[in-house]
Amino acid sequence: MGRCTYNAGYMKQIFSFTGAQCTGKSTLLSAVHKHYSDVLFVPEVTRLVKHKAGVEINENGDDVTQLLILAEHLQNVYYNPDMVKILDRCALDGMVYSTWLLHMGKITPETHGHSVVLFERLVKCYTKVFYTMPFSMSITDDGERSINVDFRNEILNMFEDAISQYSNVLKDKLIRVEGTVSERVEFVNNIINENI
């Protein structure tokens, strides 16, 4: 139990980073990436979807945006099942951002329902989910991420709500990551090393 089956065998370990924008995910992922040459690193899916499909993202997302993002989360788990993978974001992110969009009336209940079902299916496939806690409340503009502080704070609250609601399935998977960049890198690397 707790492992994700793929046909007759098991998938290799899948580690993911999750959390709101500007919580240090990309910085941490980049630093961790340097330590593992034989691991498949999968970039963040939202920007990928924006560039591939030309759709709006963040608080301007819609049903098409979210369904495309959810499809990427599914592929990230099931493609390359024989490789250890480290993902920048996972189905927890898909569900949280879909919840926000549903509350804002930007997606249908059906699309949100897909995000919930996908999360419930994929959560068992993740070995560990690293939830990056924010360094500060400042948001840096990189030209793609939302710089709306209210949006970011609402997403942070929705992550906490989702983590609380699904505490039973996340209890052995979700790990809060805090501290300086170097402390975070050492902490994450130790956990990955213990599990591969």
The 8 nearest C-alpha neighbors of each residue, nearest first, counted from 0:
[[1, 2, 3, 123, 4, 124, 168, 9],
 [0, 2, 123, 3, 124, 126, 125, 122],
 [3, 1, 0, 124, 123, 4, 9, 10],
 [2, 4, 124, 123, 10, 9, 5, 1],
 [5, 3, 9, 8, 10, 2, 6, 7],
 [4, 6, 9, 8, 10, 7, 3, 80],
 [5, 7, 8, 4, 9, 10, 3, 80],
 [8, 6, 5, 9, 4, 10, 3, 80],
 [9, 7, 5, 6, 4, 10, 3, 80],
 [10, 8, 4, 5, 3, 11, 7, 2],
 [9, 11, 80, 5, 81, 3, 4, 12],
 [10, 12, 83, 81, 82, 80, 9, 13],
 [11, 13, 83, 126, 10, 84, 14, 195],
 [12, 14, 84, 125, 126, 83, 85, 11],
 [15, 13, 85, 127, 126, 128, 125, 84],
 [16, 14, 86, 128, 85, 88, 87, 129],
 [15, 17, 129, 88, 87, 128, 130, 86],
 [16, 18, 88, 130, 129, 92, 15, 89],
 [19, 17, 130, 131, 20, 22, 92, 158],
 [20, 18, 155, 154, 22, 151, 21, 17],
 [19, 21, 22, 18, 151, 144, 145, 138],
 [22, 20, 23, 138, 19, 133, 139, 24],
 [21, 23, 133, 132, 20, 131, 24, 134],
 [22, 24, 26, 21, 25, 27, 131, 133],
 [25, 23, 27, 26, 22, 28, 131, 16],
 [24, 26, 28, 27, 23, 29, 87, 22],
 [27, 25, 29, 23, 28, 24, 30, 180],
 [26, 28, 30, 24, 25, 29, 23, 31],
 [27, 29, 25, 31, 30, 26, 32, 24],
 [28, 30, 32, 26, 27, 31, 25, 33],
 [31, 29, 27, 32, 28, 33, 26, 184],
 [30, 32, 28, 33, 29, 34, 27, 184],
 [31, 33, 29, 30, 34, 35, 28, 40],
 [34, 32, 31, 30, 35, 29, 36, 28],
 [33, 35, 32, 31, 36, 30, 188, 38],
 [36, 34, 37, 38, 32, 33, 31, 39],
 [35, 37, 38, 34, 33, 32, 39, 40],
 [38, 36, 35, 39, 83, 82, 84, 40],
 [37, 39, 83, 84, 35, 36, 40, 82],
 [40, 38, 84, 83, 85, 41, 82, 37],
 [39, 41, 85, 84, 86, 38, 42, 32],
 [40, 42, 86, 87, 85, 39, 43, 84],
 [43, 41, 87, 44, 86, 40, 47, 88],
 [42, 44, 87, 88, 45, 46, 41, 47],
 [43, 45, 47, 46, 48, 42, 68, 71],
 [46, 44, 48, 47, 43, 68, 49, 56],
 [47, 45, 49, 48, 44, 50, 43, 143],
 [46, 48, 44, 50, 45, 49, 51, 43],
 [49, 47, 51, 45, 46, 50, 52, 44],
 [48, 50, 46, 53, 54, 47, 52, 51],
 [49, 51, 47, 53, 48, 52, 46, 54],
 [52, 50, 48, 49, 53, 47, 54, 46],
 [51, 53, 54, 49, 48, 50, 47, 67],
 [52, 54, 49, 50, 51, 55, 48, 64],
 [55, 53, 49, 52, 64, 56, 48, 60],
 [54, 56, 60, 59, 49, 64, 53, 57],
 [57, 55, 60, 59, 58, 54, 49, 64],
 [56, 58, 59, 60, 145, 55, 144, 96],
 [59, 57, 60, 56, 100, 150, 145, 99],
 [60, 58, 56, 57, 55, 61, 105, 100],
 [59, 61, 56, 55, 64, 58, 57, 65],
 [60, 62, 64, 106, 105, 63, 65, 59],
 [63, 61, 106, 65, 64, 66, 110, 107],
 [64, 62, 66, 65, 61, 67, 54, 60],
 [65, 63, 61, 67, 62, 60, 66, 54],
 [64, 66, 68, 62, 67, 63, 69, 61],
 [65, 67, 69, 63, 68, 64, 62, 70],
 [66, 68, 70, 64, 65, 69, 63, 71],
 [69, 67, 65, 71, 70, 66, 45, 64],
 [68, 70, 66, 72, 71, 67, 65, 93],
 [71, 69, 67, 73, 68, 72, 66, 74],
 [70, 72, 74, 68, 69, 73, 75, 44],
 [73, 71, 69, 75, 70, 74, 90, 89],
 [72, 74, 70, 71, 75, 76, 69, 77],
 [75, 73, 71, 77, 78, 76, 72, 70],
 [76, 74, 72, 73, 78, 77, 71, 41],
 [75, 77, 74, 73, 78, 72, 124, 80],
 [76, 78, 74, 80, 75, 73, 79, 5],
 [77, 79, 74, 80, 75, 76, 73, 81],
 [78, 80, 81, 82, 77, 76, 75, 84],
 [81, 79, 10, 82, 78, 77, 11, 76],
 [80, 82, 79, 11, 10, 83, 9, 78],
 [83, 81, 80, 11, 79, 84, 39, 38],
 [82, 84, 12, 11, 38, 13, 39, 81],
 [85, 83, 39, 13, 38, 40, 82, 14],
 [84, 86, 14, 40, 15, 13, 41, 39],
 [87, 85, 15, 41, 88, 40, 14, 16],
 [86, 88, 43, 16, 42, 15, 41, 85],
 [89, 87, 17, 16, 86, 43, 15, 92],
 [88, 90, 91, 92, 72, 15, 17, 93],
 [89, 91, 93, 118, 92, 72, 94, 117],
 [92, 90, 94, 93, 89, 118, 95, 17],
 [93, 91, 95, 90, 94, 89, 96, 88],
 [94, 92, 90, 91, 96, 95, 97, 114],
 [93, 95, 114, 97, 91, 92, 96, 115],
 [96, 94, 98, 92, 97, 93, 158, 157],
 [95, 97, 99, 98, 93, 94, 92, 100],
 [98, 96, 100, 94, 95, 99, 111, 93],
 [97, 99, 101, 95, 96, 100, 94, 102],
 [100, 98, 96, 102, 97, 101, 103, 95],
 [99, 101, 97, 103, 105, 102, 98, 106],
 [100, 102, 104, 98, 106, 103, 99, 105],
 [103, 101, 99, 100, 104, 98, 105, 106],
 [102, 104, 100, 101, 105, 99, 106, 98],
 [105, 103, 101, 102, 106, 100, 107, 99],
 [106, 104, 100, 61, 103, 101, 107, 60],
 [107, 105, 62, 101, 61, 104, 100, 110],
 [106, 108, 109, 110, 101, 111, 62, 105],
 [107, 109, 111, 110, 112, 101, 106, 113],
 [110, 108, 112, 107, 111, 113, 106, 114],
 [111, 109, 113, 112, 107, 108, 62, 106],
 [110, 112, 108, 114, 113, 109, 97, 98],
 [111, 113, 109, 115, 110, 114, 108, 116],
 [112, 114, 110, 116, 111, 115, 117, 109],
 [113, 115, 94, 111, 117, 112, 116, 118],
 [116, 114, 112, 118, 117, 113, 94, 119],
 [117, 115, 119, 113, 118, 114, 120, 112],
 [116, 118, 120, 114, 115, 119, 121, 113],
 [119, 117, 90, 115, 121, 120, 116, 122],
 [120, 118, 116, 117, 122, 121, 115, 123],
 [121, 119, 117, 118, 122, 116, 123, 124],
 [120, 122, 118, 124, 123, 119, 117, 90],
 [123, 121, 124, 125, 118, 119, 120, 90],
 [122, 124, 1, 121, 125, 3, 2, 120],
 [125, 123, 3, 121, 122, 2, 126, 13],
 [126, 124, 13, 127, 122, 123, 14, 128],
 [125, 127, 13, 12, 14, 172, 124, 128],
 [128, 126, 172, 14, 125, 173, 129, 15],
 [127, 129, 173, 15, 172, 16, 14, 174],
 [128, 130, 16, 174, 173, 15, 175, 17],
 [131, 129, 175, 17, 18, 176, 174, 16],
 [132, 130, 176, 22, 18, 175, 129, 24],
 [131, 133, 177, 22, 176, 130, 134, 175],
 [134, 132, 22, 135, 131, 21, 23, 136],
 [133, 135, 22, 132, 136, 23, 177, 178],
 [136, 134, 133, 137, 22, 138, 21, 132],
 [135, 137, 138, 133, 134, 148, 21, 152],
 [138, 136, 135, 139, 21, 148, 134, 146],
 [139, 137, 21, 146, 140, 136, 148, 20],
 [138, 140, 141, 137, 146, 21, 144, 145],
 [139, 141, 142, 146, 138, 144, 143, 145],
 [142, 140, 143, 144, 139, 145, 146, 138],
 [141, 143, 140, 144, 145, 139, 146, 46],
 [144, 142, 141, 145, 140, 46, 56, 57],
 [145, 143, 141, 142, 146, 140, 20, 57],
 [144, 146, 147, 57, 143, 140, 58, 20],
 [145, 147, 138, 148, 140, 144, 139, 151],
 [146, 148, 150, 145, 149, 151, 138, 152],
 [149, 147, 151, 150, 146, 152, 138, 136],
 [148, 150, 152, 151, 147, 153, 154, 146],
 [151, 149, 153, 147, 148, 152, 154, 58],
 [150, 152, 148, 154, 149, 153, 155, 147],
 [153, 151, 155, 149, 154, 150, 148, 156],
 [152, 154, 156, 150, 155, 151, 149, 157],
 [153, 155, 157, 151, 156, 152, 19, 158],
 [156, 154, 152, 158, 153, 157, 19, 151],
 [157, 155, 153, 159, 154, 158, 160, 152],
 [156, 158, 160, 154, 159, 155, 161, 95],
 [159, 157, 161, 155, 156, 160, 162, 95],
 [158, 160, 162, 156, 157, 161, 163, 155],
 [161, 159, 157, 163, 158, 162, 164, 156],
 [162, 160, 164, 158, 163, 159, 165, 157],
 [163, 161, 159, 165, 160, 164, 166, 158],
 [162, 164, 166, 160, 161, 165, 159, 158],
 [163, 165, 161, 162, 166, 160, 167, 159],
 [166, 164, 162, 167, 163, 168, 161, 169],
 [165, 167, 169, 163, 170, 162, 168, 164],
 [166, 168, 165, 170, 169, 164, 171, 163],
 [169, 167, 166, 165, 170, 171, 122, 172],
 [168, 170, 166, 172, 173, 171, 167, 165],
 [171, 169, 166, 167, 172, 168, 173, 165],
 [172, 170, 169, 173, 168, 127, 174, 167],
 [173, 171, 127, 169, 170, 128, 126, 174],
 [172, 174, 128, 169, 127, 129, 170, 171],
 [175, 173, 129, 130, 128, 176, 172, 127],
 [174, 176, 130, 129, 131, 177, 173, 132],
 [175, 177, 131, 130, 132, 183, 174, 129],
 [178, 176, 132, 183, 175, 131, 179, 182],
 [179, 177, 182, 183, 180, 176, 134, 181],
 [178, 180, 182, 181, 183, 177, 134, 184],
 [179, 181, 183, 182, 184, 178, 27, 26],
 [180, 182, 184, 183, 179, 185, 178, 186],
 [183, 181, 179, 185, 180, 184, 178, 186],
 [182, 184, 180, 186, 181, 185, 178, 187],
 [183, 185, 181, 187, 186, 182, 188, 31],
 [184, 186, 188, 182, 183, 187, 189, 181],
 [185, 187, 183, 189, 184, 188, 182, 190],
 [188, 186, 190, 184, 189, 185, 183, 191],
 [187, 189, 191, 185, 190, 186, 184, 192],
 [190, 188, 192, 186, 187, 191, 185, 193],
 [191, 189, 193, 187, 192, 188, 194, 186],
 [190, 192, 188, 194, 193, 189, 187, 195],
 [193, 191, 189, 194, 190, 195, 188, 187],
 [194, 192, 190, 191, 195, 189, 188, 187],
 [195, 193, 191, 192, 190, 12, 126, 127],
 [194, 192, 193, 191, 12, 83, 11, 190]]
